Amino acid sequence: MKSEDYSTGDAFQAEKRSVFTADWLPLCAEAQIAKPGDFLSATVGGWSVFGVRDTEGTLRVLRNACRHQNMQVVGTPSGNCESFRCRFHGWTYDLQGRFLSAPAPVAPKDPTSPDLHLIPLTTVTEAGLIFFSLGAPALPPDLGGQLPAYGGTLTTEIACNWKVCVEHLLADHTPSTDFIWRWPLVMVRRAGAVVIVEQIAPHTFLRTRLLTHVFGCAADNHRQAAATIKHVCERLQADRAAGTPAADGALTADFHRRLAEAYAQGDAAG
Ligand code: FES
């Protein structure tokens, strides 16, 4: 990897299309949007999306882009509502993302057109986590079986490139039934009755959100561990930006190999 790959917005924009368009990307734990009307928005790999549970209990992940002028419809990280009203000019959508109404001055010519609905993404729930994809992956994102009872999620904002966080979480591990890495953004670590699912959300090229989903005990038990990950990743970011490569390891090498493949495919696609 080159130091620019860790420290420039151009590299991140290229990854948005080369790395984050085909595979499953994690959004959140299913329990984070448990009730009808619950929603959670995020930027993952540069894609602005939100998950919502409708009145029937069905979960969807939708592009967070208004069909009027492509602005973000959902401007808050999470909450509960009965409909979504775009704050820019007032186009309103229901909990399934269907266009409901717009103020007269900005109303669409044909309010029944299906092109007015928010764009739904392929969505699955696997072992208590919600995944979405901008493509159509052939297989579901296997996390190695059922998980114990959900204990909560810790959210940690880290001032680093997402690849630094992946490299750090893969370091010192080898693939086993106790440690599963799901390309590109999820690690599952089993320790007896406790399972930790680390979810990396690349927000911008220097901002990464780490969601630590804890199953089998209270999330608070892992607050210190999450703080340590933040501290180490922010230090490693300075190293990568200065050109110091990541430490060798089987999983790190696999990560870099898959990145190189994705970059090459992105280049080929132009
Ligand atoms: S951009 Fe949403 S209503 Fe205009």
Residues whose N, C-alpha, C, O or C-beta is under 5 A from the ligand:
A	BS01	FES	C66 H68 Q69 N70 M71 C86 F88 H89 G90 W91
